[in-house]
Amino acid sequence: MTDELLKWRSEFPILDRAVYLISHSLGAMPKQTYTRLQDYADTWATRGVRAWAEGWWDMPVSVGNELAPIIGAEPGCAWIPKGIARDKLGYILTGVDALRSGQWPLSDREPCALETTVPRILAAGDIRSGSTKRVGFAVGDGSLAVTCVHKLTAIRS
Ligand SMILES: Cc1cc2nc3c(=O)[nH]c(=O)nc-3n(C[C@H](O)[C@H](O)[C@H](O)COP(=O)(O)OP(=O)(O)OC[C@H]3O[C@@H](n4cnc5c(N)ncnc54)[C@H](O)[C@@H]3O)c2cc1C
């Protein structure tokens, strides 16, 4: 075979022993994961909470910048369209706040609890203005998003 991706096969040890068709978060583990996890553990063990200021805090952005070209985006680009209103800290307005912003465009209905100023686009979790920035609240928002989707689907049909 001439598939150019085959040169990467040896980077995934499980493929030596199995036909492995899983592609979600437990897809074939790359060999380098051993080193990376060891680096992470070493940093945690030696730097403790200081590790945040020494790289961890910026990691979502630096990793995002590495991923951007793979999905056809520019490194450092913003993803929130202008029509989606935000508060002064940059968090996305939803529900009543979206309505009060004066930027809700529809007159025949109000936004759902998690709906932004762009109808049918929802925001949930930390990114939402006024949400409590905790895991439990983000999970709750995720559930509420399902309810909103049901409501919006019913409106459409
Ligand atoms: C240091 C620290 C300690 C914390 N400790 C606690 C704690 O002890 N208990 C607690 O309850 N909460 C804690 N929190 C808060 C908790 O982590 C957050 O409230 C929670 O993770 C929010 O979940 P989320 O899904 O809204 O956002 P996130 O978990 O931030 O998920 C958003 C995801 O979207 C991805 N993303 C961003 N932009 C894009 C894009 N353009 N395209 C694709 N993907 C994108 C990000 O990479 C990320 O994976 C802590 C937070 C921090 C920073």
The ligand as a Gaussian input file, in Angstrom:
#p B3LYP/6-31G(d) Opt

LIG

0 1
 C       -7.295000      26.129000      37.668000
 C       -8.758000      25.809000      37.720000
 C       -9.241000      25.040000      38.756000
 C      -10.593000      24.736000      38.819000
 N      -11.053000      23.976000      39.857000
 C      -12.344000      23.657000      39.925000
 C      -12.828000      22.826000      40.971000
 O      -12.073000      22.370000      41.842000
 N      -14.143000      22.538000      40.997000
 C      -15.014000      22.991000      40.043000
 O      -16.189000      22.668000      40.106000
 N      -14.579000      23.783000      39.028000
 C      -13.272000      24.130000      38.950000
 N      -12.815000      24.923000      37.922000
 C      -13.790000      25.454000      36.953000
 C      -14.152000      24.377000      35.929000
 O      -12.959000      23.835000      35.360000
 C      -15.002000      25.024000      34.818000
 O      -16.095000      25.684000      35.411000
 C      -15.539000      23.977000      33.848000
 O      -14.470000      23.239000      33.270000
 C      -16.336000      24.667000      32.737000
 O      -16.699000      23.700000      31.782000
 P      -17.053000      24.171000      30.299000
 O      -17.432000      22.919000      29.572000
 O      -18.040000      25.293000      30.339000
 O      -15.708000      24.804000      29.723000
 P      -14.293000      24.108000      29.475000
 O      -14.059000      22.976000      30.420000
 O      -13.318000      25.247000      29.480000
 O      -14.450000      23.502000      28.030000
 C      -14.441000      24.299000      26.873000
 C      -13.690000      23.517000      25.793000
 O      -13.837000      24.186000      24.554000
 C      -12.582000      24.137000      23.884000
 N      -12.543000      25.243000      22.925000
 C      -12.346000      26.539000      23.139000
 N      -12.374000      27.214000      21.988000
 C      -12.623000      26.317000      21.022000
 C      -12.782000      26.407000      19.616000
 N      -12.716000      27.559000      18.963000
 N      -13.006000      25.272000      18.947000
 C      -13.099000      24.084000      19.573000
 N      -12.954000      23.940000      20.911000
 C      -12.733000      25.050000      21.614000
 C      -11.557000      24.278000      24.991000
 O      -10.294000      23.806000      24.580000
 C      -12.192000      23.402000      26.070000
 O      -11.800000      22.052000      25.961000
 C      -11.469000      25.223000      37.827000
 C      -10.969000      25.991000      36.767000
 C       -9.625000      26.278000      36.712000
 C       -9.114000      27.093000      35.557000

